[in-house]
Amino acid sequence: MNKRRFFSNIVGAGSGIPLSELRTMIKNHPQEFVHKIQNLADSGKLKLQDFRNLRDLFLYTHDLQVPVQMEVMGAQRAITASAFPILTGTLAIAAINAAYATVPTIGEQLVTEIEDNKKVTTIAAVNALDNKVDEVKETEDFPEIGSDEEKVEIRHKRNGRKLTVSAESIEENELADILSRINALGEIAAEFVEEQTLRRVTDYYGSKSSAAEPYVYRPGGTGTALFSATANTPGTRAPSGTCVQNNALVDETDLDAARVRLASMKNARGTRISLPWSEVVVLVPYALIGTLAKIGNSEYVPGVENEQNNYGPRGMWSIPPERRLTTPKLDDLSATAWYMGMPKRQFRRKWKLRFEYVTLGADTQAYLNSRIAFQARIAWDCEIGATDYVYWVQNLSATTFPADA
């Protein structure tokens, strides 16, 4: 026996309760209608496809007005709007969220999220300057440390998509097409942000031989290549550079080379950075994840009798599966370049505008002009920036940077 799916008298045509009762509820309890639809959409108990006849749904709801709160420029405004776009819009955003969640991403494991509504965000990293006094003798004054500020900029990047549904699509009940386009909005948003994040944490444009915008690293506002094989570049705290050339991922010795380079990095006091191995991740293109898994899963060094693998399950530098990051999207940038370090300490993903969703209905100018029954728009504004250069090492199979290949 099938359980009843909904615990509300708001249901679609063919679901057991006539749309006339839905119309009656909207007319008599408009505020309750808005809250109930939102709760049902959030819980997944009501989906747009449950209303199998969009034409009837439109006819029964488009001329009814309901009160809603709309956020404009950060301020709340009380307005009245047609029940049709409120109903379909609420269910559409639930579908967009579901589609967004189905896209596998690793970007969130490579960055620290921040929010700032400015076009250009300036982050100051205050570095203690110690005078390296080794001991303070009794009765002597304790020395005072100074400080300097290394400021970096993170800019912004605006994006979004729009969906338009004509009255004809509603009248002809083109539900499959409408749902397909709604799902595409969520998938496009997720993929764009993921691809943008990968291009930034690999400094795809800024570190090529003919460096170009957008740079991920902007000290003092100046675009600067993040990865370099030159000593003391991009700064003196990277005494051997931030890129290991001729270090294709083949066996544990290549991980050794990356680890040693990472461990050579300096803090503002001129001493080596802390390197908690539990935070270190290895990012590889999909073409190399099998190689990394083979190294990480091997108890012993292949071809060497009884020599324990330091990167294996019991090794001192073990890399468990959750810290082996990969995505086929990285192969679009390079199938051979790979990375090691603590990216969350170095990269900030700044949201100037979190995902915003807006709908308009048949009581708008668009309907008068061209019979547009429903419009939906999503927008976002985010950018990724590096606040330092000592926590993330690039490894190349030869000497060619990914964007130059």
N, C-alpha and C positions, 0 to 999 in steps of 0.2 A: 504494500500500500504506500503510495507516494505521500510524503508529508506536504502540507501546505507551504508554499514558498514564501508568501507574504503575510505579514501580520498587520495589515492596513487595508482600508477600503480604497486605496489608490492603486489601481491595477490597470493593465492595458486591455484593449478590446480583445475578446476571446479568452480572457483569463478568469472569467467567472462572474465579474461584476460589470455592468454596463458603464460606458463612458459618461452616460447621463448622470450617474452618481458621482463620478469624479468632478464633473462640471458643477454639480450642486454643492459639493464640499468646497470647491474653490470660491464659489460665490458667497457661501455662508461663513466660511472660516479661512480667509485668504492667508492670514499669518501662520496659522497652524499648517496649512498646505505647504508653505515654503520650508518650514522646519522639518516636516515629515518627509518631504522629498529628499532633503539634504541628508537626513539620517538614514533613509533607505539606500540612497546612492553610496554613502560612506561605508555602509555595512555590506554592500554587494548584493543586497536582497532585491534591488530593482535596477534593471539595465534598460538601455534605450531599445534594444531588440525585443524586450518584453511587450512593447507597444507595436504590434505587428501591422497595424493599419495607420500609417502616419497621416493620411488624408483625413480620416475621421478624428484623430487626435488634434489635428490643426483646427478643424471646424468646431470642435467642442471647447477649445481652450484659447484660441488666439484673440478673441474679443473680450476676455476677462482680464481685469487689472488686479495685480497683487502688489502689496508694499514690500520693498526690499531695501537693503542697505548697500550702497555702492561706494567703493573706495576710489577716490580721484585725487592724485597727487598727495597721497598719504592722509587725506581727510575723508571722513565718512559722510555720505549724503543719503538722505532718505528720498527715495523716488518710488513711483509706481510704474510697473511694466507689464506687458502682456504675459499671461501665464504660460503661453507656448514656449517662448525662448527661455523662460526661467526653468521650466520643466526639462526641455530638451538640452538646455545648456548645462544644467546640473548633472544630468546623466552623461552628457558628452565629456565633461571634465573628468568624471569617474572613469570613463573608457580611455581617455588620454593618459591618465595616471597609470591605469593597468597596462596599457601598451608601453609606456615609458619604463615600467618596472620589468617588463619581459626582456628588455635589451640588456645583455650581459655587459658590465662595465668594470674596469679596474681603476679608473681615474681617481675615484674617491680614496683609494689606498696610496695614492702618490702625492696628494696635496693636503694642506690644512685649509678648511673652508673659513672664509671671513665675509663680512658684509659691510659695504660702504657705498653710499649713494653718490659719491663724487666721481667725476669722469677720470680724474687722476688722483690716485691714492699714494701718499708718501709715507713710507714706513721707516722709522729711525731705529737702527739696531745700536743700542748703547753698549759700547765695549769698554770694559775696565782696563785701564792702563796701569800696570803695576810697576813699581820701581825695583822689583826683584830683590828686596831686602830679605836675606835668608833668616835672620834672627833679630829680635828686638831685645837689647840688653836691659836689665833691670834699671829703673829710673829714667830710661831714655823714652822720648816721645815716640808714639806709634806713627809710622809714616802714613800719609794720606794718599789714597789712589786718585788718579785723575780719570777723565773719561773723554772719549771722542764719539762722534756720531757718524755712522756710515748710513746715509739715506739712500733708499731705493724707491723707484716709482713702479706702480702697477697701474696700467691704463684700463680701458674698457673696450668691449666689443658687443655691439647691439645686434640682435638677430630675432627672427620670428617668422611665423607663417599664418596664412589666413585661409579659412574655408567658407565658401559661399554655397548655400543651398537655395535653389530657385523654387518658386511656388509650383512650377511644373513637376519638379522632382518629388515634392510632397504629394501633389495630386496623383502622380503615377506610382506613388509608394516605392520609390527607389531606395529602400532601406539598406540593401546590401552595399550599394555604392556609397551611400552616406556613411555607413559604419566603417567601410574600408578607408575612406578619407579621414575620418576622425581618428582611427587607429594610427594612420600614417603621421598625423600631427605629433603624437607622443613618441613614435619611433624616430622621426626626423630630429626632434629636439634632443633626445638621448644620444643619438649618434653624433650629432654636431658637437655637443659639449665634450663627448668622449674623444673625438678626433682632435678637437682643439687642445684638449689637455695633453694628449700624447705628443702633439707637435711642439708644445711648449716645454714639457719636461725633458724632451730630447733636443731642445733649442734648434729645431729643424732648419729654420731660416737664418737665425743669428750666428750659428757656428759654422756655416759652410764657408768655402774659400772666398767667395764673393759675398760676404755677410750682408744681410738685408733685413728690413723690418718684416714682421714684428720680432723684436728681441724679447726673450724672457727675462733677461737680466739688464736692469737699467740703474746702475749706481749714479747718484746725482742727476738722474734724468737722462743720462747718455746711454744709448743702446750699446751693449758690450757683449762680445761672444762669450758664452758661458764655458764652452769646452775648448781647450787648447793643450797641445803636447809640449808647449814651450814652458821652460822653468819660470816660476813667479808670474804666471799668467792664468787667469785674468787679474791676479793680485799676488802680493808677496806671501800670503798665507797658503798658497798652493805652490810650494817650492819645486815640485816636479811637474806642474801643470795639472789639468783636470781630465786629461784624455790619455788612455793607454793605447798606443798604436800597435799594429801587428800582434793583436791579442785576441784572435778568433777563439770562440768558446769550443774547446775540444776535450779538455780534461781538467783535473783539479789544479794543475799548474797555472792555468789561465785565471782561475778564481784567485789563486795566490797572488798573481800579478796585480789584479784589481784591488784585492784587500790591502796589499802593501802600499799601493798608491793612495788609497783612502786613508790609511793609517799615517801617511806622511803629512797630512793637512795640519795646519796650525790654527790656534785660536788667537784672539787679539793680544794675548800676553806673550805670544811667540812660542808657546809650548804646544805639544800635539793635542788634537781634539780628543775628547772622550769617544770611545767607540763601543757602546753597548751592543754586543752582537745580536741580542734578541730583537733589536730594532732594524737590523740590516735586511734589506730585500734585494732580490736580483730580478731585474726586468729583462725579459728576452723576447724576441719575435717568436711567432708560432713555429717557425722553422727550426728553432733551437730548443724548444721545450723538452723534446725527447732526450736531447743530450744532457740538459740540466737535470732532468729526472734520473737519468742513468747515473750521473755523478752523485747526486744527492741520495740515491737509494742504495749505493754500493757500500758494503761494509769495509771492503778492502780495495786498495789501488789495483786496477786491472793490470795483469802482467807482472806484478811484483809480489813475490811470495810473502804472505803474512804481514804485509805492511798496511796498517789501518788507514782508511781514508778519512782525513780530517774533516771533510765536508759530508761524510756519510751519516747515517742515523745516530751513531754513537760518537761521532767526531767532535772535537772541541769547537769547530766552526760549522756545525750542522746547519743545513738550510732546509727546514721542514716545508712540506707542500704549500702551506698557507703563505709562505714568504717567497715562493717562486711565482712571479707574476708574468702573465703573457696574454696576448690577444692577437688575433689575425690582423687587426688594424695596424699593429706596429710594423707588420711586414710591408705595408704600403709605403712606409718611410725607409725601411731597410730590413732585409732578411738576415743580416749578419751582425749589425751593431747591437750591443747589449750594455746593460747598466747595473751598477751596484752602489748601494749606499742607504742613506736614511732620508728619502725624498720629502717626507712630511716636515722635516726640520728646515727644509730649504725652499719649498714651493708653497705659495698661497694662491688659492683660487678665490678670487674676489667676485662677489655678486653685487653689482650695482642695482640690478633688478632680478629678483627671483622669478620663477616662471609665473607669468601673469596670464590670466584667461578672461576674455571679454566676449559677451554675446549680444547680438541685436536681433530684434524680431520684426514682425510684419507691421508694427506700429511706427516704423521709422521712414525716413526719406527714401531709403534704398528700395523699400517696397513700392512706394509711389513711383519712383523713377523706372525701375526695371523688374518689379515683381520678385524681389529677393525676399524669401520668407524667413530665412535664418542665416546668420553669419556668426562665425566663431573665429577668434584670433588668439594665438598664443605668442608671447614675446618674452625674451630674456636678454640679459646683458651681463656677461661675465668675462673675465680675463684672468690669466694665470701669470704670476710673476715670481722671480727668484729673489729671496731676501739675503742670500749668501751664495758662496760658490765652493764650499769645502766639504759638503756632505753627500755629493753625488758624482760618481765617476763614470765617464763614457769609455767603452771599449770597442775598438775597431778591428776588423779582420786584417786590414792593411793600413794604408795611410789616408784613404779617401773618406771624407765625411759623407753622411747619408745623402744630403741634398745635392752633392756633386757627382753621385754615382750615375 
